[in-house]
Structures are given as C-alpha cells and as structure tokens.
Amino acid sequence: METYRNLSGDSGIESYALGDGCIAVRFKSGVIYWYTDASVGPDHVAEMIRLARYGKGLSTYISSHPDVSAGYARKIPEA
C-alpha cells in the first residue's frame, strides 16, 4: 500500500492501494475497506483515487457520501 500524504494533518487514513476499478483504504485503526466500481460506482471510485493521489480530502469524501461509507465491497478487520 502507498502511504497517504495527509496534507491536512488530521486524516484517519494511513494508506491506500489502487487497482483496476477499485481502491483499498487503510485507516489508522488498521481496518481496510475496499471500494469498487460495482459497489459504489465508477464516479465515486475515480474521485476517491484522485483524492488519494492528491493526499487530502479522502476521509471527508468517504464520510460525506453515505452510499460510499456504507457501500464498501469488502472489509478486512485490523491485523
């Protein structure tokens, strides 16, 4: 996974990984959520990828869109 830049300094996101039509987001709690084109839609995935690469706004985006925050395809509990 790639380290999230956290330009705001207060994000709960630690890292992310990108795939074809998906993004995995690891929060500081250790939990990893997978979001896919099928689970949240390609527009949401594209915006989440853009924000992840930018390093700011990803956590806010997820929490601001109920269809995204509840629409993950897979959840991996903390290790």
C-alpha positions in Angstrom: 0.0 0.0 0.0 1.1 3.6 -0.6 1.3 6.0 2.3 -1.5 8.6 2.3 0.1 12.1 2.2 -2.4 13.5 4.7 -1.8 17.1 3.7 -4.4 18.3 6.2 -2.6 16.7 9.0 -5.6 15.2 10.7 -6.8 12.4 8.4 -7.8 9.0 9.8 -6.4 7.4 6.6 -3.0 5.7 6.7 -2.5 4.3 3.3 -4.2 3.1 0.1 -3.8 0.8 -2.9 -5.2 1.3 -6.3 -6.4 -1.4 -8.7 -8.4 -1.6 -11.9 -11.8 -0.1 -10.9 -11.1 -0.2 -7.2 -9.4 1.4 -4.3 -8.5 -0.1 -0.9 -8.2 2.4 2.0 -6.4 1.5 5.3 -7.5 3.6 8.2 -5.2 4.3 11.2 -7.3 1.8 13.2 -5.9 -0.9 10.8 -9.1 -1.7 9.1 -9.0 -1.9 5.3 -12.0 -1.1 3.2 -12.3 -2.0 -0.5 -14.4 0.2 -2.7 -15.1 -0.9 -6.3 -16.9 0.3 -9.4 -19.6 -2.3 -8.7 -20.1 -1.4 -5.0 -20.1 2.4 -5.1 -20.0 3.3 -8.8 -17.1 4.3 -11.1 -17.6 8.1 -10.5 -17.0 7.6 -6.8 -14.0 5.3 -7.3 -12.5 7.8 -9.7 -12.9 10.7 -7.3 -11.5 8.6 -4.4 -8.5 7.7 -6.5 -8.0 11.4 -7.4 -8.2 12.4 -3.7 -5.9 9.6 -2.6 -3.2 10.7 -5.1 -3.6 14.3 -4.0 -3.3 13.4 -0.3 -6.2 15.4 1.0 -9.9 15.1 1.3 -10.4 11.3 1.0 -11.7 10.6 4.5 -14.1 13.6 4.3 -15.3 12.4 0.9 -16.0 8.9 2.3 -17.8 10.2 5.3 -19.8 12.8 3.3 -21.3 10.3 0.9 -23.4 7.7 2.7 -23.5 5.5 -0.4 -19.7 5.3 -0.3 -19.2 4.9 3.5 -21.7 2.1 3.6 -21.0 0.8 0.1 -17.7 -0.9 0.5 -17.2 -4.2 -1.2 -15.0 -5.8 1.4 -13.8 -5.0 4.9 -10.7 -6.5 6.4 -10.5 -6.2 10.2 -7.4 -4.8 11.8 -4.5 -7.1 11.8 
